[in-house]
Amino acid sequence: LAKKHNLMVLEDTAQAIGATYKGRRVAAIGDVGCISFFPSKNLGGYGDGGMVVTNSEEVFRHLVSLRAHGSTKKYFSEEQGWNSRLDELQAGILRVKLRYLDQWSGDRRAAADRYDQLLRNLPGVTAPARNGFGDHVFHQYTVTLPQRDHVQERLAALGVTTMVYYPTPMHMQPIYASLGYREGSLPVTEAACKQVLSLPMFPELRPEQSEYVIESLAQVLKG
């Protein structure tokens, strides 16, 4: 579709490094792939950082300029740019951690499989869907359930830390108020923001920890 209309495809793979789609690695499918190295990401540094990857020489040269004040030679700026270079210390850390990324992704999938099995007999909770087109890397394991805020509070009392990511939908953000959207404009989006809850997920998650999370969730849901 993009080729038909002469459009570029930019992939936001900030939370998906290592994932695949129909045999291809994400960030290598479109014209440009954007990757985050924020410490909490699957491949995280010890400080903030990121990377843009591309097969286009033209795009590459433009990005090199943009990350250095819009400059292709020192002290000579040709366009508006930024000071946005990855710190060398972070790059060194990431190069070492990169060796373990596939192993960590496999461990995350195994943890997600355990959650899937444990949730099968828990009514009212919807596990994240998998479409079978590739390998998920489960940066998060996010379920949907009723009375999300109440459930989260009760789980915290049982020692289970959960997260609610993006509780305010895009169309309800103050920055977009001028577009005229109101509560009820996008009911599916708004319902999701009120129902999603991310359970503990990391490569080192042990089976007994997963079991405790779901046992605690079942206890809370039973009231």
Secondary structure, DSSP 8 states (H G I E B T S, - for coil): -TTTTT---EEE-TTTTT-EETTEETTSSSSEEEEE--TTSSS--SS--EEEEES-HHHHHHHHHHTBTTEEETTEE-S---B----HHHHHHHHHHHTTHHHHHHHHHHHHHHHHHHHTT-TT-B-----SSS----S-EEEE-SSHHHHHHHHHHTT---B----S-GGGSGGGGGG---TTSSHHHHHHHHHEEEE---TT--HHHHHHHHHHHHHHHT-
